[in-house]
Amino acid sequence: MNLRIAFRGMEHSGLLEDYVKKALEKTEKFLGKEPDPIHFDVVLEAHREHHHHKAEVRLNSKNNHVILQHEDADIYVAIDYVMKHLVDEIKKNKEKQLEKRNHCC
């Protein structure tokens, strides 16, 4: 699994980086049999004009191409929201793939 984390409009934070890595561990059980390469791009952005922060996650793999983003006043809430929906999208894609494979003519 390849992971890139970018911080925009804010200083690099080891705590935020560890929080994102821990949140992405939940996806590993759903991507366990996914063929390599699996790329995650995470962008954490702080806006200077208003107090909203944005979290964006991009997942690129052979079977999954997902882009999710969320804005919130708390960066941790934005990360949690995006990660929860990322897991939901992976599950949905996995069910579609199983349905296609098990569908008989």
FIBA-411752 format. One line per 5 residues: number of its first residue (from 1); their letters; for each residue x, y, z of N, C-alpha, C. Coordinates in nm, 3 decimals, always signed. Atoms other than C-alpha are relative to their C-alpha. Example, Ala and Ser with C-alpha at 12.3 -4.5 7.8 and 13.67 -1.06 7.14 Angstrom:
<rs>
1 = AS = +0.089,-0.119,+0.000,+1.230,-0.450,+0.780,+0.090,+0.120,+0.000 ~ -0.082,-0.119,-0.006,+1.367,-0.106,+0.714,-0.077,+0.109,+0.073
</rs>
This chain:
<rs>
1 = MNLRI = +0.085,-0.117,+0.000,+0.000,+0.000,+0.000,+0.090,+0.124,+0.000 ~ -0.074,-0.125,+0.010,+0.139,+0.336,-0.105,-0.087,+0.112,+0.056 ~ +0.075,-0.108,-0.065,+0.034,+0.637,+0.103,+0.076,+0.130,-0.013 ~ -0.057,-0.135,+0.004,+0.096,+1.005,+0.038,-0.097,+0.092,+0.074 ~ +0.082,-0.095,-0.076,-0.029,+1.271,+0.278,+0.055,+0.140,-0.027
6 = AFRGM = -0.040,-0.138,+0.028,-0.022,+1.638,+0.179,-0.074,+0.094,+0.094 ~ +0.058,-0.102,-0.088,-0.083,+1.932,+0.411,+0.000,+0.131,-0.076 ~ +0.012,-0.127,+0.071,-0.212,+2.252,+0.248,-0.050,+0.107,+0.096 ~ +0.042,-0.110,-0.085,-0.235,+2.580,+0.433,+0.021,-0.026,+0.147 ~ -0.027,+0.035,-0.139,-0.109,+2.418,+0.751,+0.137,-0.067,+0.009
11 = EHSGL = -0.128,+0.065,-0.023,+0.212,+2.287,+0.901,-0.019,-0.152,+0.006 ~ +0.002,+0.146,-0.011,+0.297,+1.918,+0.883,-0.020,-0.038,+0.146 ~ +0.029,+0.045,-0.136,+0.159,+1.741,+1.189,+0.016,-0.151,+0.008 ~ -0.018,+0.143,-0.021,+0.282,+1.404,+1.305,-0.123,-0.066,+0.060 ~ +0.123,+0.054,-0.061,-0.034,+1.359,+1.511,-0.107,-0.024,-0.106
16 = LEDYV = +0.099,+0.018,+0.107,-0.259,+1.412,+1.208,+0.041,-0.113,-0.094 ~ -0.049,+0.107,+0.087,-0.041,+1.183,+0.997,-0.026,-0.137,+0.063 ~ +0.027,+0.126,-0.069,-0.064,+0.906,+1.258,-0.149,-0.030,+0.005 ~ +0.145,+0.018,-0.005,-0.441,+0.961,+1.286,-0.052,-0.052,-0.134 ~ +0.042,+0.045,+0.134,-0.483,+0.918,+0.909,+0.046,-0.144,-0.023
21 = KKALE = -0.051,+0.137,+0.018,-0.263,+0.606,+0.904,-0.084,-0.100,+0.079 ~ +0.082,+0.090,-0.082,-0.464,+0.451,+1.187,-0.140,-0.017,-0.061 ~ +0.133,+0.007,+0.063,-0.792,+0.535,+1.010,+0.004,-0.086,-0.126 ~ -0.012,+0.079,+0.123,-0.666,+0.374,+0.687,+0.021,-0.148,+0.028 ~ -0.017,+0.141,-0.035,-0.584,+0.050,+0.871,-0.132,-0.076,-0.010
26 = KTEKF = +0.131,+0.064,+0.008,-0.959,-0.020,+0.875,-0.031,-0.047,-0.142 ~ +0.027,+0.038,+0.138,-0.960,-0.038,+0.495,+0.079,-0.124,-0.041 ~ -0.086,+0.112,+0.037,-0.688,-0.304,+0.488,-0.074,-0.134,+0.002 ~ +0.070,+0.128,-0.006,-0.925,-0.583,+0.588,-0.092,-0.018,-0.121 ~ +0.085,+0.009,+0.119,-1.148,-0.500,+0.291,+0.082,-0.005,-0.128
31 = LGKEP = -0.088,+0.000,+0.117,-0.857,-0.455,+0.051,+0.104,-0.110,+0.008 ~ -0.101,+0.102,-0.025,-0.665,-0.758,+0.177,+0.037,-0.084,-0.121 ~ -0.026,+0.085,+0.116,-0.701,-0.965,-0.141,+0.010,+0.081,-0.129 ~ -0.012,-0.089,+0.116,-0.681,-0.665,-0.374,+0.142,-0.010,-0.055 ~ -0.136,+0.006,+0.055,-0.389,-0.699,-0.617,+0.070,+0.136,+0.009
36 = DPIHF = -0.079,-0.124,-0.007,-0.109,-0.445,-0.585,+0.005,+0.064,-0.137 ~ -0.026,-0.100,-0.102,-0.054,-0.157,-0.635,-0.129,+0.066,+0.049 ~ +0.109,-0.075,-0.062,-0.291,+0.024,-0.399,+0.058,+0.134,+0.042 ~ -0.049,-0.135,-0.027,-0.241,+0.400,-0.382,-0.105,+0.080,+0.075 ~ +0.083,-0.094,-0.074,-0.388,+0.635,-0.123,+0.066,+0.137,-0.006
41 = DVVLE = -0.045,-0.139,-0.006,-0.354,+1.010,-0.163,-0.094,+0.073,+0.094 ~ +0.080,-0.072,-0.099,-0.474,+1.213,+0.135,+0.045,+0.145,+0.000 ~ -0.030,-0.143,-0.004,-0.495,+1.591,+0.127,-0.077,+0.061,+0.117 ~ +0.059,-0.070,-0.113,-0.559,+1.784,+0.449,+0.024,+0.148,-0.021 ~ -0.010,-0.140,+0.037,-0.633,+2.149,+0.389,-0.069,+0.088,+0.104
46 = AHREH = +0.057,-0.099,-0.092,-0.691,+2.442,+0.625,-0.025,+0.128,-0.079 ~ +0.033,-0.124,+0.069,-0.868,+2.749,+0.491,+0.031,+0.118,+0.091 ~ -0.037,-0.116,-0.081,-0.746,+3.087,+0.606,-0.115,+0.098,+0.016 ~ +0.110,-0.097,-0.008,-1.061,+3.289,+0.531,-0.107,-0.043,+0.099 ~ +0.101,+0.049,-0.093,-1.297,+3.069,+0.728,+0.057,-0.120,+0.075
51 = HHHKA = -0.053,+0.104,-0.089,-1.255,+2.807,+0.994,-0.047,-0.139,-0.037 ~ +0.034,+0.134,+0.043,-1.335,+2.504,+0.786,+0.124,-0.068,-0.055 ~ -0.111,+0.080,+0.047,-1.091,+2.230,+0.713,-0.055,-0.105,-0.095 ~ +0.045,+0.097,+0.100,-1.110,+1.988,+0.422,+0.092,-0.120,+0.003 ~ -0.074,+0.125,+0.011,-1.007,+1.625,+0.409,-0.043,-0.066,-0.131
56 = EVRLN = +0.029,+0.067,+0.127,-0.982,+1.448,+0.074,+0.083,-0.127,-0.007 ~ -0.068,+0.128,+0.015,-0.894,+1.085,+0.007,-0.025,-0.052,-0.141 ~ +0.010,+0.063,+0.132,-0.822,+0.927,-0.329,+0.059,-0.140,+0.012 ~ -0.043,+0.139,+0.001,-0.798,+0.550,-0.361,+0.006,-0.046,-0.145 ~ -0.018,+0.055,+0.134,-0.660,+0.401,-0.681,+0.059,-0.139,+0.012
61 = SKNNH = -0.049,+0.137,+0.006,-0.626,+0.028,-0.725,-0.063,-0.064,-0.123 ~ +0.052,+0.067,+0.118,-0.716,-0.230,-0.985,-0.153,+0.000,-0.001 ~ +0.146,+0.012,-0.006,-1.077,-0.264,-0.866,-0.071,+0.119,+0.062 ~ +0.062,-0.114,-0.068,-1.138,+0.062,-0.680,+0.064,+0.131,-0.043 ~ -0.042,-0.137,+0.031,-1.118,+0.423,-0.792,-0.100,+0.091,+0.069
66 = VILQH = +0.093,-0.076,-0.084,-1.272,+0.642,-0.524,+0.065,+0.134,+0.036 ~ -0.043,-0.132,-0.045,-1.244,+1.015,-0.452,-0.108,+0.052,+0.094 ~ +0.093,-0.051,-0.099,-1.408,+1.148,-0.136,+0.059,+0.122,+0.068 ~ -0.046,-0.117,-0.075,-1.389,+1.482,+0.039,-0.112,+0.051,+0.090 ~ +0.097,-0.055,-0.095,-1.556,+1.655,+0.330,+0.063,+0.122,+0.068
71 = EDADI = -0.043,-0.121,-0.070,-1.535,+1.998,+0.493,-0.070,+0.006,+0.135 ~ +0.056,-0.012,-0.134,-1.586,+2.059,+0.863,+0.085,+0.099,+0.079 ~ -0.075,-0.092,-0.086,-1.480,+2.299,+1.137,+0.113,-0.073,+0.073 ~ -0.102,+0.081,-0.067,-1.281,+2.015,+1.298,+0.062,-0.096,-0.101 ~ -0.068,+0.083,+0.099,-1.021,+1.840,+1.083,-0.017,-0.148,+0.031
76 = YVAID = +0.015,+0.140,-0.038,-1.059,+1.516,+1.280,-0.138,-0.053,-0.039 ~ +0.135,+0.039,+0.041,-1.434,+1.506,+1.211,-0.002,-0.021,-0.152 ~ -0.006,+0.013,+0.146,-1.364,+1.560,+0.840,+0.071,-0.129,-0.040 ~ -0.073,+0.123,+0.030,-1.111,+1.274,+0.839,-0.088,-0.121,+0.030 ~ +0.087,+0.112,-0.037,-1.351,+1.040,+1.022,-0.111,-0.020,-0.101
81 = YVMKH = +0.109,+0.008,+0.097,-1.632,+1.121,+0.780,+0.048,-0.062,-0.131 ~ -0.053,+0.050,+0.127,-1.419,+1.057,+0.473,+0.038,-0.147,+0.012 ~ -0.043,+0.139,-0.016,-1.276,+0.732,+0.610,-0.118,-0.095,+0.013 ~ +0.120,+0.083,-0.012,-1.618,+0.598,+0.706,-0.063,-0.024,-0.136 ~ +0.060,+0.014,+0.132,-1.752,+0.665,+0.360,+0.092,-0.074,-0.098
86 = LVDEI = -0.093,+0.077,+0.081,-1.437,+0.521,+0.203,-0.022,-0.150,+0.022 ~ +0.028,+0.141,-0.031,-1.501,+0.189,+0.379,-0.132,-0.042,-0.063 ~ +0.129,+0.031,+0.060,-1.864,+0.201,+0.264,+0.012,-0.018,-0.152 ~ -0.019,+0.009,+0.145,-1.757,+0.261,-0.098,+0.074,-0.129,-0.038 ~ -0.075,+0.123,+0.028,-1.506,-0.027,-0.086,-0.092,-0.120,+0.014
91 = KKNKE = +0.095,+0.110,-0.019,-1.775,-0.259,+0.053,-0.097,-0.009,-0.117 ~ +0.096,-0.004,+0.110,-2.019,-0.149,-0.217,+0.063,-0.052,-0.130 ~ -0.070,+0.047,+0.119,-1.763,-0.205,-0.494,+0.026,-0.150,+0.006 ~ -0.027,+0.142,-0.018,-1.676,-0.546,-0.351,-0.126,-0.083,-0.024 ~ +0.126,+0.070,+0.022,-2.043,-0.649,-0.346,-0.037,-0.004,-0.148
96 = KQLEK = +0.027,-0.004,+0.145,-2.083,-0.539,-0.709,+0.085,-0.101,-0.074 ~ -0.089,+0.094,+0.066,-1.782,-0.742,-0.812,-0.042,-0.143,+0.026 ~ +0.046,+0.136,-0.030,-1.911,-1.052,-0.632,-0.129,-0.030,-0.073 ~ +0.126,+0.019,+0.070,-2.254,-1.004,-0.786,+0.025,-0.028,-0.149 ~ -0.035,+0.023,+0.140,-2.100,-0.983,-1.136,+0.058,-0.139,-0.018
101 = RNHCC = -0.066,+0.129,+0.011,-1.889,-1.290,-1.074,-0.099,-0.114,+0.018 ~ +0.095,+0.107,-0.029,-2.179,-1.496,-0.937,-0.122,+0.002,-0.090 ~ +0.114,-0.011,+0.090,-2.428,-1.378,-1.197,+0.015,-0.101,-0.113 ~ -0.004,+0.103,+0.102,-2.508,-1.663,-1.426,-0.092,+0.036,-0.116 ~ +0.080,-0.033,+0.120,-2.638,-1.619,-1.784,-0.116,-0.087,-0.007
</rs>
